Amino acid sequence: MQRYDGGRELRTGLEFAVAAQLIWGVQPLFWPLLDGMTTAEMLAHRVLWSWAVAMVVVALRPRTRRGVRVLARDRRAGWTLAGTGSLMGCAWGLYIYGVVTGRVVETSLSLFVGPFVTAALGVAILRERLRAYQWFAVAVSAAGVLVLGWGYGGVPWVALLIAGTVALYGLVKKRLAVPAVEGMAVETVFLTPFAVGCLLWLGATDRLVFPGTWGVAPLVPLAGVVSTLPLLFFAAAVNRVPLSTFGLVMYLNPVIQFAIGVWVLGESVTPSRWLGFGLLWVALAVFALGALRTARRAVPHQPESADSVGAGQWSSRRGWGR
């Protein structure tokens, strides 16, 4: 019997986690390279090529194929994944729109606000109870959003819509409890007909850029890679790294995006916006340190390897989504 090496598993998990956050973090530099495309065409290609990458992964991994077959036989899970796929498509589209319209700093805001929106959904829908430090963090984050709204001269609706959509997506996926790769494979299957229809409509109205523009054409398939690869890394990391540590690593993504927006793309950040982001960072620090302290009090357990979470485990659960 092979001996479990917790230290090696943790290092491997951290490497996967950091790689996922780095790829997500630099994505604001990728989408503007698809010059001339509308947001609709970018989103359609993102869905279509993500489906292609997911199908390659399914074909290469027998365990993943078994999981997809189990999902295909479960009507309730299938319809739920159709709904989460729609939420994922909305989040992807809003994110692309934010990036290509010069709102990278605002899209990074959605990732800073996300944990608090998720906490609010947990209280409102799952009847979860927040600790005192969590309520304090939520209150400070709400103040930060109000200050940012004042600084933007209106509600930062792109950021709030992305945060709300992603939080709702996470809530439904949490209750469904299916592995990330299998779930995304099914979600992209549901979204692909809409993506194909969108491309056909753009072609019929002479607004289709790909494959006519040779400078853009080689980059288009990468839309699926940059969307799917970090998810695979995420799935490989989540069962190897303690959630308290994993939560801290996940803030690399918005920090990188914020830095790119300010210092690479030259987006303006007024003093009021710095104040708003400062309040959010304070709230996140309180939230993260409190979660870390709570996790240290919990009884330690041996994490599962990423491959141990497969079709055989979750398909035996009764009542998906209950």
C-alpha positions in Angstrom: 0.0 0.0 0.0 1.4 3.4 -1.0 2.1 5.7 1.9 0.3 9.0 1.9 2.7 12.0 1.7 0.7 14.9 3.1 3.6 17.4 2.5 4.0 16.4 -1.1 0.2 16.5 -1.7 0.0 20.0 -0.2 2.9 21.3 -2.3 1.3 19.8 -5.5 -2.0 21.3 -4.6 -0.5 24.7 -4.0 1.3 24.6 -7.3 -2.0 23.8 -9.1 -3.9 26.5 -7.1 -1.3 29.2 -7.9 -1.2 28.2 -11.6 -5.0 28.5 -11.8 -5.0 31.9 -10.2 -2.2 33.1 -12.5 -4.0 32.1 -15.6 -7.3 33.7 -14.5 -5.4 36.8 -13.3 -3.7 37.5 -16.7 -6.9 36.9 -18.8 -7.5 40.7 -19.1 -4.5 40.7 -21.4 -5.9 37.9 -23.7 -9.4 39.1 -24.7 -8.3 42.4 -26.2 -6.1 40.4 -28.6 -9.2 39.2 -30.4 -9.4 42.6 -32.0 -12.5 43.5 -34.0 -14.7 40.8 -32.4 -17.9 41.7 -30.6 -18.5 40.5 -27.1 -21.1 38.0 -28.5 -18.6 36.4 -30.8 -15.9 36.2 -28.1 -18.4 34.6 -25.8 -19.6 32.1 -28.5 -16.0 31.1 -29.2 -15.2 30.8 -25.5 -18.1 28.4 -25.1 -17.4 26.4 -28.3 -13.7 25.9 -27.7 -14.3 25.2 -24.0 -16.6 22.4 -25.1 -13.9 21.1 -27.4 -11.3 21.1 -24.7 -13.7 19.5 -22.2 -14.5 16.7 -24.7 -10.8 16.0 -25.1 -10.4 15.7 -21.3 -13.5 13.4 -21.2 -12.1 11.2 -23.9 -8.7 10.9 -22.2 -10.0 10.2 -18.7 -12.1 7.0 -18.2 -13.2 8.2 -14.7 -14.5 11.4 -16.2 -16.3 9.6 -18.9 -18.1 7.5 -16.3 -19.1 10.6 -14.4 -20.5 12.2 -17.5 -22.6 9.1 -18.3 -24.0 9.1 -14.7 -25.0 12.8 -15.2 -26.5 12.1 -18.5 -28.8 9.5 -16.9 -29.9 11.9 -14.1 -32.6 14.2 -15.5 -32.7 16.4 -12.4 -28.9 16.9 -12.4 -29.0 17.5 -16.2 -31.6 20.3 -16.0 -29.8 21.8 -13.0 -26.5 21.9 -15.0 -28.4 23.5 -17.9 -29.2 26.3 -15.4 -25.7 26.6 -14.0 -24.4 26.6 -17.6 -26.6 29.6 -18.3 -25.2 31.3 -15.2 -21.7 30.5 -16.3 -22.3 31.8 -19.8 -23.7 35.1 -18.3 -20.7 35.5 -16.1 -18.3 34.8 -18.9 -20.1 37.3 -21.2 -20.2 40.0 -18.5 -16.5 39.5 -17.8 -15.5 39.8 -21.5 -17.7 42.9 -21.8 -16.0 44.5 -18.8 -12.5 43.7 -20.1 -13.0 44.9 -23.7 -14.7 48.1 -22.6 -11.8 49.1 -20.3 -13.3 48.1 -17.0 -10.6 45.6 -15.8 -10.4 47.3 -12.4 -14.2 47.0 -12.0 -14.1 43.3 -13.0 -11.5 42.7 -10.3 -13.9 44.4 -7.9 -16.4 41.6 -8.6 -13.9 39.1 -7.3 -13.2 41.1 -4.2 -16.9 41.4 -3.5 -17.7 37.8 -4.4 -17.1 36.2 -1.0 -19.5 38.6 0.7 -22.2 38.0 -1.9 -21.8 34.3 -1.3 -22.0 34.8 2.4 -25.2 36.8 2.0 -26.7 34.1 -0.2 -25.8 31.5 2.5 -27.7 33.5 5.1 -30.7 34.3 2.9 -31.1 30.9 1.2 -29.3 28.2 3.3 -30.2 29.9 6.6 -26.5 29.8 7.6 -25.3 31.8 10.6 -22.4 34.2 10.4 -19.9 34.7 13.1 -19.3 38.2 14.5 -16.2 38.8 12.5 -18.1 37.8 9.3 -20.8 40.3 10.0 -18.2 42.9 10.5 -16.5 42.0 7.3 -19.8 42.1 5.4 -20.6 45.6 6.8 -17.2 47.0 5.9 -17.4 45.5 2.4 -20.9 47.1 2.0 -19.4 50.4 3.0 -16.6 49.9 0.4 -19.1 49.2 -2.3 -21.1 52.4 -1.4 -17.9 54.4 -1.5 -16.9 52.9 -4.9 -20.4 53.6 -6.2 -19.9 57.2 -5.2 -16.4 57.2 -6.8 -17.7 55.7 -10.1 -20.6 58.2 -10.2 -23.1 55.3 -10.2 -23.5 51.7 -9.3 -20.6 49.5 -10.5 -23.2 47.2 -12.1 -20.8 45.1 -14.1 -18.9 44.1 -11.0 -22.0 43.5 -8.9 -23.7 41.4 -11.7 -20.6 39.2 -12.1 -20.3 38.8 -8.4 -24.0 37.9 -8.0 -24.0 35.5 -11.0 -20.8 33.7 -9.8 -22.1 33.5 -6.2 -25.5 32.0 -7.4 -23.6 29.6 -9.7 -21.4 28.5 -6.8 -24.5 28.0 -4.5 -26.3 25.8 -7.0 -23.2 23.8 -7.8 -22.5 23.3 -4.1 -25.9 21.9 -3.6 -25.6 19.7 -6.7 -22.2 18.4 -5.5 -20.7 17.1 -8.8 -17.0 17.3 -9.7 -15.9 20.4 -11.6 -14.7 18.8 -14.8 -17.7 16.6 -15.3 -20.0 19.4 -14.5 -18.4 21.8 -16.9 -18.4 19.2 -19.7 -22.2 18.9 -19.4 -22.7 22.6 -19.0 -20.8 23.4 -22.2 -22.8 20.7 -24.0 -26.0 22.7 -23.1 -24.4 26.0 -24.1 -22.8 24.9 -27.4 -26.0 25.0 -29.5 -26.5 28.7 -28.5 -22.9 29.4 -29.3 -23.2 27.8 -32.7 -26.5 29.7 -33.3 -24.8 33.0 -32.4 -21.9 32.4 -34.8 -24.3 31.5 -37.6 -26.3 34.7 -36.9 -23.2 36.8 -36.9 -22.1 35.2 -40.2 -25.5 35.8 -41.8 -25.3 39.5 -40.8 -21.6 39.8 -42.0 -20.3 40.6 -38.6 -18.3 37.4 -38.0 -14.5 38.0 -37.6 -13.2 34.5 -37.3 -11.8 32.9 -39.4 -11.5 35.7 -41.8 -8.9 37.8 -39.9 -5.6 35.8 -40.0 -4.0 37.8 -37.2 -6.8 36.7 -34.8 -7.6 33.2 -36.1 -4.7 31.4 -34.3 -5.7 32.9 -31.0 -9.4 31.9 -31.1 -8.9 28.2 -30.0 -7.0 29.5 -27.0 -10.3 30.9 -25.7 -11.1 27.4 -24.7 -7.7 26.7 -23.2 -7.6 29.8 -21.0 -11.2 29.0 -19.8 -10.8 25.3 -19.2 -7.1 24.8 -18.1 -7.4 26.9 -14.9 -10.6 24.9 -14.0 -8.7 21.7 -14.3 -5.9 23.0 -12.1 -8.6 24.3 -9.7 -10.1 20.8 -9.5 -6.7 19.2 -8.9 -5.9 21.7 -6.1 -9.2 21.9 -4.2 -8.9 18.4 -2.5 -5.2 18.8 -1.7 -5.1 22.1 0.0 -7.0 23.1 3.2 -9.9 25.4 2.4 -8.4 28.2 4.7 -5.2 28.2 2.7 -7.0 27.8 -0.6 -9.3 30.7 0.1 -6.2 33.0 0.6 -4.6 31.8 -2.6 -7.7 32.6 -4.6 -7.2 36.3 -3.9 -4.2 36.2 -6.2 -6.6 36.4 -9.2 -8.3 39.8 -8.4 -5.0 41.3 -7.1 -3.3 40.5 -10.4 -6.3 41.8 -12.4 -6.4 45.0 -10.4 -2.6 45.5 -10.9 -3.0 44.9 -14.7 -5.9 47.3 -14.9 -4.0 50.1 -13.1 -0.4 49.7 -14.0 -0.5 47.9 -17.4 -3.7 49.2 -19.0 -3.6 52.6 -17.3 -7.1 52.7 -16.0 -7.8 55.6 -13.7 -8.3 55.0 -10.0 -9.4 58.1 -8.1 -8.8 58.7 -4.4 -12.4 57.7 -3.6 -11.9 54.4 -5.5 -8.7 53.8 -3.6 -10.7 54.3 -0.4 -13.4 51.9 -1.5 -11.0 49.2 -2.5 -9.1 49.8 0.8 -12.3 49.1 2.8 -12.8 45.9 0.7 -9.2 44.8 1.4 -9.7 45.4 5.1 -12.9 43.4 5.0 -11.2 40.6 3.1 -8.3 40.5 5.6 -10.8 40.2 8.5 -12.7 37.5 6.6 -9.6 35.5 5.7 -7.9 35.8 9.1 -11.1 34.8 10.9 -11.6 31.8 8.6 -8.0 30.8 9.2 -8.4 31.0 12.9 -11.6 28.9 12.8 -10.0 26.3 10.6 -7.1 25.9 13.0 -9.5 25.1 15.8 -11.1 22.3 13.7 -10.0 18.7 13.9 -7.4 18.1 11.2 -8.2 15.4 8.6 -6.3 13.7 5.8 -7.3 15.3 2.5 -8.3 13.2 -0.4 -6.4 13.1 -3.6 -8.0 14.8 -6.5 -8.5 11.5 -8.4 -10.4 10.0 -5.5 -13.4 12.2 -6.1 -14.9 10.5 -9.0 -18.2 9.2 -10.4 -18.4 6.3 -7.9 -18.5 8.6 -4.9 -20.8 11.3 -5.9 -23.1 9.2 -8.1 -24.1 7.2 -5.1 -25.5 10.2 -3.3 -29.2 10.3 -3.0 -31.2 13.3 -4.1 -28.9 15.7 -6.0 -29.7 19.3 -5.2 -31.5 18.6 -2.0 
